[in-house]
Structure formats: C-alpha cells, structure tokens
Amino acid sequence: YHYYNAYAVLNNRVGYDMMPGGIQSYLNPVLDIISYVIVNSLKQYPNLILFLQGMPYAFLGFSVYLLNKQIFIKVTEKKLFDWILIFVSTVICLSEATLISEYGMSFNDIQTTTLIILSLILLIKNIKNYKAKYLMWAGFLIGCACGLKFTTGIYAVTLILTYMICAKHDDIKLLFKQIGIICAFSLIGFLIVDGWWACILWQKFKNPLFPYYNSIFKSDWFTAIDYHDYKYEKLDFFIYNFKVRKIN
C-alpha cells in the first residue's frame, strides 16, 4: 500500500480504486510519494535507490548520537568514558533487529522516529536551559511526525507527560505555559503535514480521517464504526495466537 498510496495521489486515483491496499490505502502519502518518485525515476539503478532509501537511517543515527550526547556527557569524571558510553549506546540503538530490517524499506518508521528523537533532544535542552524556541521546534517536530504517521501519536502524549514530570516546578504557571507552547506548535506541525490530505479525504469521503473514526463522521463510503484490528482484543488476541501456533 505504500507504493499504491503515492500512485493514487499522483495519478488522481483517490476515490476511484476502493481500498486496493486494504484499510491503509488512505493514510497520509507524503513519505510514500518520496519513495515512489525515487523508485520510478531510478529503475535502472537499484543500488542508488537503496542508497537513497537508506539515507533516513543515517539521519536517525545522527539524531541518536545527539540524544546520547545529551544524556551521557559529563556523566563520569573522565571525558573519555563519557564518549565511550555515547558510542556504545548509539551502536546498540542502531543495531536493533526491527530497525535494521527496515533499512532501505518504505515503512517510514525511521523518518518519524528521527523527528521524535529530535523533539526529545530539544525538550531535554530546554530543561537544562529554558528557551521558548526549543519548545516551539520540539512541538512542531512531534506534530509533523504525527501528521506523517498517526501511530506516533502515542509519543506526542508521552513526551508532554514526561516533560511535565521532569521540568522544573518552581513556577506552575510557567510550566503550563510551556506545555501550551508545545501543544500549539504540535497542532501547527500536524496541520501543515496532514491538513492538505485531510481536506482531500473530506472532499472525497466526508471524513478527514477516512476510514477511521467513521462512527463519528458517518461517511457513506465505509461502515459507521471505529475500525480496529479485532485480533488484538484481549481474548481474541490469545485465541488468534493459539491458532497460529497450532497451524505452524
């Protein structure tokens, strides 16, 4: 569906083909368009495609390094040990099995993860040295991540809650002002990235999140329910896994 979503937008097929890629056929296609253009423009150069598709992994690696630098610098009394901690923790983070399996692929988790980590870095920097611009950019980046991929929304919530716990609490009014800045710029980032796509979905299906939350928007193009994967409900989850093991 990552390939199809970009194809549909660029070839005016949204609303014409009905869910050929399943329920995910109407997710925000911004990152998919980038992959689609790379693949279709460089068909004769597969190694170059892989190189370009792998670049987000390099950006993620750099962001992980910056995060670890914020965490481990001046942790020990010896500067060399600090840099060893930074290096080792960065290598461990970038060696995670699922992350490596997505190298060069079009799942788009690497790109959104980079934005989340950069947002976290800015929040850490703000705790150490308050500057409104850190909060603005942190909120904006996490909002962009949510707009690109809705599943990152859980990190937007946890980042804000974590900041509330870790920030200085000498002035409660200032704290809530800072939270307000983060939330406001998160909304701005989200609308910039996903607003145009939400408008298209509203124009086509009368649901800006189509087909999700259709119990609220009640689009005629989908059942009026809040779609979810039933196999992950508590009882059904165990039954599903039992059947899978039995089949295997």
Sequence and secondary structure as in RCSB ss.txt:
>XXXX:A:sequence
YHYYNAYAVLNNRVGYDMMPGGIQSYLNPVLDIISYVIVNSLKQYPNLILFLQGMPYAFLGFSVYLLNKQIFIKV
TEKKLFDWILIFVSTVICLSEATLISEYGMSFNDIQTTTLIILSLILLIKNIKNYKAKYLMWAGFLIGCACGLKF
TTGIYAVTLILTYMICAKHDDIKLLFKQIGIICAFSLIGFLIVDGWWACILWQKFKNPLFPYYNSIFKSDWFTAI
DYHDYKYEKLDFFIYNFKVRKIN
>XXXX:A:secstr
 HHHHHHHHHTT BTTB  TTGGGGGS  HHHHHHHHHHHH TT HHHHHHHHHHHHHHHHHHHHHHHHHHHTTS
SSSHHHHHHHHHHHHHHHHT HHHHHTTTSS  HHHHHHHHHHHHHHHHHHHHS  HHHHHHHHHHHHHHHHH G
GGHHHHHHHHHHHHHHS  S HHHHHHHHHHHHHHHHHHHHHHHHHHHHHHHHHHS TTTTTTHHHH  TTS SS
    GGGSHHHHHHHHHHHHHH 
